[in-house]
């Protein structure tokens, strides 16, 4: 009985597929009409085309006008973004905000300052703090230091 049921199902699928194929290949469906079939072809002169486009809000330019506009815009942008001439011996100043939280040590602060480029070696910074006896003076808070400060000014700013 199981084989008969499976055979009946397969025969039904085959019959359905055959009917769909016959309908698909024999019935003519109307083709989508193109929108341009009913439109008259009108030849416009260059001036008329330009006038039509301008009345619709478009800006029409020749290639030369377009190139001139682009070059003028680039020149204006370069004038605006051109940095002021800085003296050749001036060095940029880096400002850094150091956030000291509970449990931080001088080596943690030194690593942050080394990463920011304020000090050269975090370990040496930590050793200097120990030599000066300032380990206990590190308090939680936010401190602002910059690269124009001397080494001692940085230490006195953070370790009060």
Residue frames as a rotation matrix with the C-alpha (Angstrom) as fourth column:
UNK 1
0.569 0.822 0.000 0.00
0.822 -0.569 0.000 0.00
0.000 0.000 -1.000 0.00
UNK 2
0.357 -0.518 -0.777 2.87
0.235 -0.755 0.612 2.32
-0.904 -0.401 -0.148 0.72
UNK 3
-0.703 -0.647 0.295 4.29
0.408 -0.028 0.913 1.99
-0.582 0.762 0.283 -2.79
UNK 4
-0.160 0.750 0.642 0.89
0.962 -0.027 0.271 2.70
0.221 0.661 -0.717 -4.34
UNK 5
0.722 0.416 -0.553 0.53
0.589 -0.790 0.173 5.91
-0.364 -0.451 -0.815 -2.30
UNK 6
-0.055 -0.852 -0.521 4.00
0.091 -0.524 0.847 7.13
-0.994 -0.001 0.106 -3.32
UNK 7
-0.725 -0.168 0.668 3.34
0.637 0.205 0.743 6.26
-0.262 0.964 -0.042 -6.98
UNK 8
0.287 0.916 0.280 0.07
0.952 -0.306 0.026 8.19
0.109 0.259 -0.960 -6.92
UNK 9
0.610 -0.128 -0.782 1.76
0.288 -0.884 0.370 11.25
-0.738 -0.450 -0.502 -5.49
UNK 10
-0.489 -0.868 -0.080 4.55
0.146 -0.172 0.974 11.16
-0.860 0.465 0.211 -8.11
UNK 11
-0.493 0.386 0.780 2.02
0.870 0.207 0.448 10.74
0.012 0.899 -0.438 -10.91
UNK 12
0.616 0.759 -0.210 0.05
0.773 -0.634 -0.029 13.74
-0.155 -0.145 -0.977 -9.63
UNK 13
0.259 -0.626 -0.736 3.17
0.059 -0.750 0.659 15.91
-0.964 -0.214 -0.157 -9.55
UNK 14
-0.731 -0.549 0.405 4.12
0.390 0.151 0.909 14.84
-0.560 0.822 0.103 -13.07
UNK 15
-0.090 0.804 0.587 0.63
0.989 0.001 0.151 15.59
0.120 0.594 -0.795 -14.38
UNK 16
0.715 0.332 -0.615 0.60
0.497 -0.860 0.114 19.02
-0.491 -0.387 -0.780 -12.72
UNK 17
-0.168 -0.876 -0.453 4.00
0.026 -0.463 0.886 19.91
-0.985 0.137 0.100 -14.17
UNK 18
-0.697 -0.054 0.715 2.92
0.672 0.299 0.677 18.83
-0.250 0.953 -0.172 -17.64
UNK 19
0.359 0.906 0.224 -0.25
0.932 -0.358 -0.046 20.97
0.039 0.226 -0.973 -17.52
UNK 20
0.598 -0.194 -0.777 1.69
0.204 -0.902 0.382 24.03
-0.775 -0.387 -0.500 -16.33
UNK 21
-0.515 -0.857 0.020 4.27
0.183 -0.087 0.979 23.56
-0.838 0.508 0.202 -19.11
UNK 22
-0.396 0.452 0.799 1.57
0.918 0.182 0.352 23.33
0.014 0.873 -0.487 -21.80
UNK 23
0.694 0.698 -0.179 -0.15
0.709 -0.706 -0.003 26.48
-0.129 -0.125 -0.984 -20.54
UNK 24
0.307 -0.660 -0.686 3.13
0.140 -0.681 0.718 28.39
-0.941 -0.317 -0.117 -20.25
UNK 25
-0.683 -0.720 0.124 4.31
0.186 -0.007 0.983 27.62
-0.706 0.694 0.138 -23.78
UNK 26
-0.517 0.519 0.680 0.98
0.851 0.229 0.472 27.96
0.089 0.824 -0.560 -25.64
UNK 27
0.560 0.789 -0.252 -0.82
0.813 -0.582 -0.015 30.94
-0.159 -0.196 -0.968 -24.13
UNK 28
-0.273 -0.593 0.758 0.25
0.665 -0.685 -0.297 34.34
0.695 0.423 0.581 -25.49
UNK 29
0.185 0.272 -0.944 0.53
0.883 -0.468 0.038 36.97
-0.431 -0.841 -0.326 -22.79
UNK 30
0.859 0.118 0.498 0.27
0.368 -0.818 -0.442 40.63
0.355 0.563 -0.746 -23.74
UNK 31
-0.137 -0.984 -0.109 3.67
0.915 -0.084 -0.394 42.29
0.379 -0.154 0.912 -23.69
UNK 32
0.171 0.119 -0.978 4.23
0.688 -0.725 0.032 45.36
-0.705 -0.678 -0.206 -21.57
UNK 33
0.683 0.120 0.720 3.78
0.661 -0.521 -0.540 48.41
0.311 0.845 -0.435 -23.71
UNK 34
-0.413 -0.893 -0.176 6.66
0.909 -0.395 -0.130 50.81
0.047 -0.214 0.976 -23.81
UNK 35
0.241 0.503 -0.830 5.94
0.589 -0.755 -0.287 54.34
-0.771 -0.420 -0.478 -22.70
UNK 36
-0.468 -0.534 -0.704 7.81
-0.188 -0.718 0.670 55.76
-0.864 0.446 0.236 -25.66
UNK 37
-0.624 0.256 0.738 5.57
0.732 0.521 0.438 54.12
-0.273 0.814 -0.512 -28.28
UNK 38
0.372 0.906 0.202 2.93
0.928 -0.359 -0.101 56.84
-0.019 0.225 -0.974 -28.04
UNK 39
0.364 -0.316 -0.876 5.35
0.217 -0.886 0.410 59.74
-0.906 -0.339 -0.254 -27.74
UNK 40
0.970 -0.039 0.239 6.13
0.222 -0.249 -0.943 61.73
0.097 0.968 -0.233 -30.83
UNK 41
0.095 -0.989 -0.111 9.76
0.919 0.044 0.393 62.04
-0.383 -0.140 0.913 -31.65
UNK 42
0.977 0.198 0.074 10.61
0.211 -0.934 -0.287 65.71
0.012 0.296 -0.955 -31.80
UNK 43
0.073 -0.986 0.149 13.96
0.936 0.016 -0.352 67.00
0.345 0.165 0.924 -32.92
UNK 44
0.931 0.163 -0.328 15.10
0.300 -0.854 0.425 69.92
-0.210 -0.494 -0.844 -30.75
UNK 45
0.468 -0.811 0.351 17.99
0.047 -0.373 -0.926 72.21
0.883 0.450 -0.136 -31.46
UNK 46
-0.338 -0.707 -0.621 20.77
0.722 0.229 -0.653 72.61
0.604 -0.669 0.433 -28.92
UNK 47
-0.886 0.031 0.462 19.40
-0.217 -0.909 -0.355 75.96
0.409 -0.415 0.813 -27.75
UNK 48
0.091 0.994 0.062 15.88
-0.668 0.015 0.744 74.58
0.739 -0.109 0.665 -27.35
UNK 49
0.331 -0.038 -0.943 17.15
0.442 0.889 0.120 71.59
0.834 -0.456 0.311 -25.35
UNK 50
-0.715 -0.670 -0.199 19.15
0.525 -0.327 -0.786 73.91
0.461 -0.666 0.586 -23.10
UNK 51
-0.644 0.554 0.527 16.12
-0.579 -0.804 0.136 76.16
0.500 -0.218 0.839 -22.61
UNK 52
0.377 0.815 -0.441 13.87
-0.314 0.560 0.767 73.18
0.872 -0.150 0.467 -21.75
UNK 53
0.050 -0.442 -0.896 16.36
0.719 0.638 -0.275 71.87
0.693 -0.630 0.350 -19.19
UNK 54
-0.893 -0.421 0.159 16.84
0.223 -0.722 -0.655 75.29
0.391 -0.550 0.738 -17.59
UNK 55
-0.264 0.871 0.414 13.06
-0.698 -0.469 0.541 75.77
0.666 -0.146 0.732 -17.23
UNK 56
0.589 0.453 -0.669 12.93
0.050 0.806 0.590 72.44
0.806 -0.381 0.452 -15.36
UNK 57
0.928 -0.203 0.312 15.60
-0.363 -0.312 0.878 73.70
-0.081 -0.928 -0.363 -12.90
UNK 58
0.631 -0.752 0.192 18.74
0.736 0.658 0.157 72.13
-0.245 0.042 0.969 -14.36
UNK 59
0.501 -0.597 -0.626 22.01
-0.429 -0.800 0.419 74.01
-0.751 0.059 -0.657 -14.79
UNK 60
0.830 -0.196 0.522 23.47
0.529 0.572 -0.627 73.49
-0.175 0.797 0.579 -18.23
UNK 61
0.483 -0.764 -0.428 27.15
-0.494 -0.641 0.587 74.22
-0.723 -0.072 -0.687 -18.85
UNK 62
0.747 -0.393 -0.536 29.61
-0.422 0.342 -0.840 73.53
0.513 0.853 0.090 -21.59
UNK 63
0.667 -0.559 -0.493 32.62
0.664 0.746 0.052 71.38
0.338 -0.362 0.869 -20.79
UNK 64
-0.322 -0.829 0.458 34.86
0.487 -0.559 -0.671 74.46
0.812 0.007 0.584 -20.63
UNK 65
0.054 0.432 0.900 32.50
-0.583 -0.718 0.379 76.23
0.811 -0.545 0.213 -18.19
UNK 66
0.930 0.317 -0.187 32.34
-0.080 0.670 0.738 73.10
0.359 -0.672 0.648 -16.05
UNK 67
0.301 -0.906 -0.298 36.15
0.819 0.406 -0.406 72.72
0.489 -0.122 0.864 -15.95
UNK 68
-0.404 -0.425 0.810 36.58
0.047 -0.894 -0.445 76.39
0.913 -0.142 0.382 -15.03
UNK 69
0.455 0.667 0.590 34.03
-0.616 -0.243 0.749 76.09
0.643 -0.705 0.300 -12.20
UNK 70
0.896 -0.151 -0.417 35.75
0.341 0.836 0.429 72.99
0.284 -0.527 0.801 -10.81
UNK 71
-0.061 -0.997 0.056 39.21
0.765 -0.082 -0.639 74.60
0.642 0.004 0.767 -10.97
UNK 72
-0.229 0.053 0.972 37.93
-0.331 -0.943 -0.027 77.75
0.915 -0.328 0.233 -9.24
UNK 73
0.782 0.585 0.212 36.34
-0.422 0.249 0.872 75.66
0.458 -0.772 0.442 -6.48
UNK 74
0.629 -0.629 -0.457 39.57
0.698 0.716 -0.024 73.69
0.342 -0.303 0.889 -5.94
UNK 75
-0.342 -0.785 0.517 41.60
0.436 -0.620 -0.653 76.91
0.833 0.002 0.554 -5.76
UNK 76
0.098 0.467 0.879 39.18
-0.606 -0.672 0.425 78.40
0.789 -0.575 0.217 -3.21
UNK 77
0.944 0.257 -0.207 39.32
-0.028 0.688 0.726 75.22
0.329 -0.679 0.656 -1.11
UNK 78
0.227 -0.940 -0.256 43.11
0.822 0.325 -0.467 75.28
0.522 -0.105 0.846 -1.11
UNK 79
-0.360 -0.326 0.874 43.14
-0.062 -0.927 -0.371 78.89
0.931 -0.188 0.313 0.06
UNK 80
0.489 0.651 0.580 40.80
-0.643 -0.180 0.745 78.07
0.589 -0.737 0.331 2.94
UNK 81
0.988 -0.050 -0.148 42.64
0.125 0.818 0.561 74.96
0.093 -0.573 0.815 4.10
UNK 82
0.214 -0.967 0.138 46.14
0.313 -0.066 -0.948 76.37
0.925 0.246 0.288 3.68
UNK 83
0.571 -0.005 -0.821 47.61
0.821 0.021 0.571 76.50
0.015 -1.000 0.016 7.20
UNK 84
0.955 -0.273 0.115 49.15
-0.281 -0.958 0.054 79.67
0.096 -0.084 -0.992 8.46
UNK 85
0.314 -0.921 -0.232 52.90
0.068 0.266 -0.962 79.70
0.947 0.286 0.146 8.11
UNK 86
0.995 -0.033 -0.095 54.28
0.097 0.063 0.993 78.63
-0.026 -0.997 0.066 11.47
UNK 87
0.396 -0.918 0.025 57.81
-0.917 -0.394 0.056 79.43
-0.041 -0.045 -0.998 12.49
UNK 88
0.323 -0.310 -0.894 60.15
-0.414 0.803 -0.428 76.59
0.851 0.509 0.131 11.56
UNK 89
-0.736 -0.669 -0.100 61.44
-0.186 0.342 -0.921 76.20
0.651 -0.659 -0.377 15.12
UNK 90
-0.209 0.741 0.638 57.94
-0.977 -0.181 -0.109 76.01
0.035 -0.647 0.762 16.70
UNK 91
-0.954 -0.089 -0.287 57.10
-0.068 0.994 -0.082 72.62
0.292 -0.059 -0.954 18.17
UNK 92
-0.066 0.998 0.012 53.47
-0.275 -0.030 0.961 71.47
0.959 0.060 0.276 18.49
UNK 93
-0.721 -0.082 0.688 52.18
-0.689 -0.017 -0.725 71.30
0.071 -0.996 -0.045 22.04
UNK 94
-0.383 0.570 -0.727 50.41
0.089 0.806 0.585 68.12
0.919 0.159 -0.359 23.10
UNK 95
-0.394 0.349 0.850 47.84
-0.898 -0.346 -0.274 68.47
0.198 -0.871 0.450 25.89
UNK 96
-0.522 0.145 -0.840 46.96
0.074 0.989 0.124 65.34
0.850 0.003 -0.527 27.82
UNK 97
0.188 0.628 0.755 44.27
-0.891 -0.215 0.400 64.66
0.413 -0.748 0.519 30.39
UNK 98
-0.702 -0.450 -0.551 45.39
-0.127 0.841 -0.525 62.09
0.700 -0.299 -0.648 32.96
UNK 99
0.377 0.870 0.318 42.60
-0.669 0.018 0.743 60.44
0.641 -0.493 0.588 34.94
UNK 100
-0.756 -0.648 -0.087 44.01
-0.350 0.513 -0.784 59.00
0.553 -0.562 -0.615 38.15
UNK 101
0.396 0.914 -0.087 41.69
-0.463 0.281 0.841 56.53
0.793 -0.293 0.534 39.85
UNK 102
0.514 -0.154 0.844 41.89
-0.814 0.222 0.537 54.69
-0.271 -0.963 -0.011 43.18
UNK 103
0.715 -0.277 0.642 44.58
0.118 0.953 0.280 52.03
-0.689 -0.125 0.714 43.20
UNK 104
0.861 -0.456 0.227 46.74
0.209 -0.090 -0.974 53.57
0.464 0.886 0.018 40.49
UNK 105
0.503 -0.785 -0.362 50.47
0.608 0.023 0.794 53.73
-0.615 -0.619 0.488 41.13
UNK 106
0.256 -0.492 -0.832 53.23
-0.425 -0.831 0.360 55.93
-0.868 0.261 -0.422 39.80
UNK 107
-0.771 -0.532 0.351 54.11
0.046 0.503 0.863 53.31
-0.635 0.681 -0.363 37.18
UNK 108
-0.040 0.841 0.540 50.52
0.918 0.244 -0.312 53.44
-0.394 0.483 -0.782 35.85
UNK 109
0.742 0.255 -0.620 50.72
0.119 -0.960 -0.253 57.22
-0.660 0.114 -0.743 35.59
UNK 110
-0.193 -0.920 -0.340 54.16
-0.414 -0.238 0.879 56.91
-0.890 0.311 -0.335 33.98
UNK 111
-0.612 0.036 0.790 52.79
0.586 0.691 0.423 54.51
-0.531 0.722 -0.444 31.35
UNK 112
0.492 0.857 0.153 49.99
0.783 -0.359 -0.507 56.93
-0.380 0.370 -0.848 30.52
UNK 113
0.619 -0.334 -0.711 52.47
-0.273 -0.940 0.204 59.81
-0.736 0.068 -0.673 30.23
UNK 114
-0.518 -0.833 0.194 54.83
-0.144 0.309 0.940 57.69
-0.843 0.459 -0.280 28.13
UNK 115
-0.251 0.527 0.812 51.99
0.866 0.496 -0.054 56.70
-0.431 0.690 -0.581 25.80
UNK 116
0.797 0.589 -0.134 51.09
0.500 -0.767 -0.401 60.38
-0.339 0.253 -0.906 25.40
UNK 117
0.322 -0.759 0.565 54.72
0.733 -0.179 -0.657 61.30
0.600 0.626 0.499 24.68
UNK 118
0.865 0.011 0.502 55.17
-0.257 -0.849 0.462 63.50
0.431 -0.529 -0.731 27.76
UNK 119
0.354 -0.789 0.501 57.88
-0.720 0.112 0.685 61.33
-0.596 -0.604 -0.529 29.36
UNK 120
-0.065 -0.493 -0.868 60.37
-0.937 0.330 -0.118 59.03
0.345 0.805 -0.483 27.66
UNK 121
-0.568 -0.226 -0.791 60.39
-0.027 0.966 -0.256 56.08
0.822 -0.124 -0.555 30.09
UNK 122
0.460 0.856 0.237 57.62
-0.356 -0.067 0.932 55.08
0.814 -0.513 0.274 32.48
UNK 123
0.593 -0.290 -0.751 59.94
0.679 0.682 0.273 53.00
0.433 -0.672 0.601 34.67
UNK 124
-0.548 -0.832 0.082 62.42
0.694 -0.507 -0.511 55.86
0.467 -0.224 0.856 35.06
UNK 125
-0.261 0.568 0.781 59.50
-0.342 -0.811 0.475 58.19
0.903 -0.142 0.406 35.87
UNK 126
0.752 0.587 -0.301 58.35
0.010 0.446 0.895 55.79
0.659 -0.676 0.329 38.59
UNK 127
0.174 -0.783 -0.597 61.86
0.924 0.340 -0.176 55.54
0.341 -0.521 0.782 40.04
UNK 128
-0.666 -0.384 0.639 62.14
0.238 -0.922 -0.306 59.37
0.707 -0.052 0.705 40.14
UNK 129
0.256 0.849 0.462 58.84
-0.417 -0.334 0.845 59.53
0.872 -0.409 0.268 42.06
UNK 130
0.761 -0.015 -0.648 60.18
0.481 0.683 0.549 56.97
0.435 -0.730 0.527 44.56
UNK 131
-0.282 -0.954 -0.101 63.47
0.844 -0.196 -0.500 58.89
0.457 -0.226 0.860 44.99
UNK 132
-0.641 0.090 0.762 61.56
-0.146 -0.989 -0.006 62.10
0.753 -0.115 0.647 45.68
UNK 133
-0.935 0.271 -0.229 59.25
0.321 0.371 -0.871 60.32
-0.151 -0.888 -0.434 48.15
UNK 134
-0.687 0.689 -0.232 56.05
-0.711 -0.703 0.018 61.34
-0.150 0.177 0.973 46.36
UNK 135
-0.867 0.356 -0.349 54.36
0.142 0.848 0.511 57.91
0.478 0.394 -0.785 46.15
UNK 136
-0.520 0.676 -0.523 51.87
0.812 0.201 -0.548 58.79
-0.265 -0.709 -0.653 48.91
UNK 137
-0.565 0.255 -0.785 50.96
-0.082 -0.964 -0.254 62.13
-0.821 -0.079 0.566 47.30
UNK 138
-0.951 0.285 -0.119 49.17
-0.084 0.131 0.988 60.59
0.297 0.949 -0.101 44.31
UNK 139
-0.570 0.821 0.026 45.47
-0.136 -0.062 -0.989 61.39
-0.811 -0.567 0.147 44.69
UNK 140
-0.313 0.548 0.776 42.54
0.893 0.448 0.044 60.37
-0.324 0.706 -0.629 42.48
UNK 141
0.241 0.427 -0.872 41.45
0.038 -0.901 -0.431 63.09
-0.970 0.071 -0.233 40.09
UNK 142
0.672 0.002 0.740 41.77
0.738 0.069 -0.671 64.49
-0.052 0.998 0.045 36.60
UNK 143
0.198 -0.726 -0.658 44.99
0.203 -0.627 0.752 66.30
-0.959 -0.283 0.023 35.76
UNK 144
0.974 0.096 0.204 45.90
0.222 -0.250 -0.942 68.34
-0.040 0.963 -0.265 32.66
UNK 145
0.139 -0.972 -0.189 49.52
0.109 -0.175 0.978 68.27
-0.984 -0.157 0.082 31.48
UNK 146
0.986 0.136 -0.095 51.10
-0.078 -0.125 -0.989 69.27
-0.147 0.983 -0.113 28.19
UNK 147
0.583 -0.791 0.185 54.37
0.803 0.529 -0.274 68.76
0.119 0.309 0.944 26.36
UNK 148
0.305 -0.477 0.824 55.49
0.072 -0.852 -0.519 72.36
0.949 0.218 -0.226 26.97
UNK 149
0.878 0.042 0.477 55.76
-0.463 -0.183 0.867 71.68
0.124 -0.982 -0.141 30.74
UNK 150
-0.228 -0.973 -0.031 59.08
-0.847 0.214 -0.488 70.73
0.481 -0.085 -0.873 32.28
UNK 151
-0.319 0.008 -0.948 59.54
0.141 0.989 -0.039 67.31
0.937 -0.146 -0.316 33.84
UNK 152
-0.919 -0.082 -0.386 59.28
0.391 -0.049 -0.919 68.76
0.057 -0.995 0.077 37.36
UNK 153
-0.680 0.732 -0.047 56.13
-0.725 -0.680 -0.108 70.73
-0.111 -0.039 0.993 36.46
UNK 154
-0.101 0.627 -0.773 54.46
-0.490 0.645 0.587 67.51
0.866 0.438 0.242 35.26
UNK 155
-0.514 -0.151 -0.845 55.38
0.529 0.720 -0.450 65.77
0.676 -0.678 -0.290 38.51
UNK 156
-0.972 0.118 -0.202 54.18
0.105 -0.551 -0.828 68.68
-0.209 -0.826 0.523 40.66
UNK 157
-0.503 0.844 -0.185 50.89
-0.812 -0.389 0.435 68.85
0.295 0.369 0.881 38.75
UNK 158
0.117 0.567 -0.815 50.00
-0.271 0.808 0.523 65.19
0.955 0.160 0.249 39.29
UNK 159
0.020 -0.203 -0.979 51.69
0.805 0.584 -0.105 64.47
0.593 -0.786 0.175 42.67
UNK 160
0.077 0.103 0.992 50.51
-0.245 -0.962 0.119 67.17
0.966 -0.252 -0.049 45.11
